[in-house]
Amino acid sequence: MHEFGHSFGGLADEYFYESEDNGFYPLDVEPWEPNITTKVDFKSKWEDMVDGKSEVGLYEGGGCMVKGVYRPVPTCRMRDNDHPVFCPVCERALSRVIEFYTR
């Protein structure tokens, strides 16, 4: 399901490696993937889903980078393939793709 998130939904990896920071994402550019942000244009991502009532927020570490890239929740299927579900941000992104192809 993790790989399905990449291929069908255009979702990024939400994990990172403590010992290795690949610098894949320039921190002055907003990544195109809907489930990570560098906060350059967070408004276009999941800012509308941060309400203080759920765990959706900004958690540093994503896109295989320790610093400067943020994911929406502590653990999601895009961070840990053993996690049973996608987070609300990833679910919304997948729903948008489905809606695009079915409308």
PyMOL commands that set and color helices and strands:
alter all, ss='L'
color gray80, all
select helices_A, chain A and resi 2-9+42-44+47-49+88-102
alter helices_A, ss='H'
color red, helices_A
select strands_A, chain A and resi 59-62+65-71
alter strands_A, ss='S'
color yellow, strands_A
deselect
rebuild
show_as cartoon
